[in-house]
Amino acid sequence: MTADVAVIGAGPAGIAAATRAAQAGMRVVLLDESPRAGGQIWRHRTTAGLPKMARQWIARLAQSGAIVAASTAVVDAARDAEGFVITCERDGQALTVRAASIILATGARERFLPFPGWTLPGVIGVGAGQALLKAGTSFRGKRVVISGSGPLIMPVAAALSHGGARVLFVAEQAARSTVMPFVLGLMTRPLMMVQAAAYRAAFMRTPYRFGSWVCAARGDGHVEEVDITNGHVTTTIACDVLCAAFGLLPNTELARLLGCAVAYGSHVIDETQRTTQDGIYSAGESTGVGGVDLALVEGEIAGLSAAGKDARAYFRRRDALCALSRSMERAFAPRAEVLALARSDTIVCRCEDVALGSIRREWTPRQAKLYTRAGMGACQGRVCGAALELIYGWPPDTVRLPAEPALFSTLIANSATADVPLGQGD
Amino acid sequence: MNTADVTITIDGRAVTVVRGISVAAALINDGMHTFRSSVTATSRGPLCGMGVCYECRLEIDEVAHRRACLVTVTDGQRINTGQRPRQ
């Protein structure tokens, strides 16, 4: 498949980018590993339940002429003399996309931090609760405790309550005093305040506590109870599901594989959304977590820029939303206590079952891999690597192909098309 | 069963589920918590729900390591968690 612009990630940023680039006359392909375009926030089985804004953008995308390749995981991306070669896997088949430019809209994942009992089935992320619900999981009658950080908690608690869950307790790890500047900043955005109030109304009877976090989960083969603490008092709550995550984290693996600079965990971009590599743009949460409105406007700018069009009309809106996003980041930074929940026998690397006590602070991520296999499993360190960056202050490890676990047949197809054959890259 | 449903087999057992849901949702709705055993034989189920953590990986239609959260159920789909003997 050949395109002028390949957009990787079909959340709001990717949808907006693909739409604007296609409307500007580019041949666009939009790649996403999920079965449908929409990303996490607009994940859906039927568009009926989606907000109006989402339905509008999905309709615009459909009319734009952009080709949507869903259930398509990007395994490798590399530059050659003619542009970029993107190796994908779809339904066990290799798919190669050639493109003159790339827009990375790889979004964010949840930041997980280890605590005793976090590997028990039934302990899931906060966004994970919403993702599983939207994918058809029933939470009806289930007792749910939420321990998280940031505005994402609100729609998740509301959605689970609407879905029939009994949300027993919501813990926000950030202190009220650090969140207040962000809340005051929202005063200039009454629509956001109204939305937050509507979410809160959906779980009105549930306690929502600042400066609280989960410190342990217990159960026999499945979570049965959790400990919630505020640093002074610890309370045990019986539950069926614990949603625990500590904010969002941009996905930077593909960008790093392509040599794009990453700073403070996000893609480095200029005002046109261009990364530090020619022909590669980035939009949405991958440039810093800022929510759907910022993702959309960044996507529009990236799509226009990749098509060689002037996007200056959009800059002001983006820059205002960016300021809000930075304020949010400060408000919900993980507190020191949540970085110290894991004990020496708590598993940190869930793929290879490596306990914190086996991994020495003075090592590099590479040493941890060589000595303990931490970070070498199927998730390729996406969970434990991010945790160890905070717990031990480690730098991110290098990224290598394949960016996702892939079939050998896919890697062979890759070696037949890419300029660096497999086995000669090192 | 109506046209809105599909039948899948989970560890050899036929289960009727709503069309369009994910394999992860189908298993959880069927009361299953354990999707795989870890390398030290502890139980694991979905963590991220969005394809990042690989904790929900299992065998679907004889392909190993498929992420249950990213695959939609289809009629006749065969899912093996390795947790119960195959039939």
Contacts between the chains, C-beta under 8 A, distances in Angstrom:
chain1	res1	chain2	res2	distance
A	33	B	51	5.7
A	33	B	70	6.1
A	34	B	50	7.8
A	34	B	51	7.2
A	34	B	70	6.2
A	35	B	70	7.1
A	35	B	71	7.7
A	35	B	72	5.0
A	40	B	50	5.7
A	45	B	20	4.5
A	45	B	21	7.0
A	46	B	20	7.6
A	71	B	70	7.4
A	92	B	63	6.1
A	109	B	48	6.5
A	109	B	50	7.0
A	109	B	52	4.5
A	110	B	48	6.1
A	110	B	52	7.7
A	112	B	47	7.0
A	112	B	48	7.7
A	112	B	53	7.7
A	119	B	38	7.4
A	119	B	42	6.3
A	119	B	44	6.5
A	120	B	43	7.6
A	121	B	33	3.9
A	121	B	34	5.7
A	121	B	35	7.6
A	121	B	43	5.4
A	121	B	44	6.4
A	121	B	45	3.3
A	122	B	33	6.1
A	122	B	45	6.8
A	123	B	47	7.3
A	124	B	45	7.9
A	124	B	46	6.1
A	124	B	47	5.8
A	124	B	48	7.6
A	124	B	49	6.4
A	125	B	47	6.3
A	125	B	48	5.3
A	125	B	49	6.6
A	127	B	48	7.7
A	127	B	49	7.2
A	127	B	50	7.0
A	128	B	46	6.8
A	128	B	47	6.5
A	128	B	48	5.2
A	128	B	49	3.6
A	128	B	50	6.9
A	129	B	49	7.5
A	130	B	49	7.9
A	131	B	48	7.6
A	131	B	49	3.6
A	131	B	50	4.9
A	131	B	69	7.1
A	132	B	22	7.8
A	132	B	24	6.4
A	132	B	25	6.3
A	132	B	28	7.0
A	132	B	46	6.5
A	132	B	49	4.4
A	132	B	69	7.2
A	135	B	21	6.0
A	135	B	22	3.8
A	135	B	24	6.5
A	135	B	25	4.8
A	135	B	49	7.2
A	135	B	69	6.7
A	136	B	18	6.0
A	136	B	20	6.8
A	136	B	21	2.7
A	136	B	22	6.1
A	136	B	25	3.7
A	136	B	26	7.4
A	136	B	29	7.3
A	137	B	21	7.7
A	137	B	22	7.8
A	137	B	24	7.0
A	137	B	25	4.1
A	137	B	28	4.9
A	137	B	29	6.4
A	138	B	25	7.8
A	138	B	28	7.6
A	138	B	29	5.1
A	221	B	33	6.5
A	221	B	34	6.8
A	221	B	43	5.3
A	222	B	33	4.4
A	222	B	43	7.6
A	251	B	52	8.0
A	350	B	38	7.1
A	350	B	44	7.2
A	350	B	47	7.4
A	350	B	53	7.1
A	350	B	55	6.4
A	351	B	39	7.7
A	351	B	54	6.7
A	352	B	39	6.0
A	353	B	38	5.2
A	353	B	39	5.0
A	353	B	40	4.4
A	353	B	42	7.2
A	377	B	54	7.3
A	378	B	54	3.8
A	378	B	57	6.4
A	378	B	65	6.7
A	379	B	52	6.5
A	379	B	53	5.2
A	379	B	54	4.7
A	379	B	55	8.0
A	382	B	52	5.3
A	382	B	53	6.9
A	383	B	47	7.5
A	383	B	48	7.9
A	383	B	52	7.3
A	383	B	53	5.3
A	405	B	54	7.4
A	405	B	65	6.4
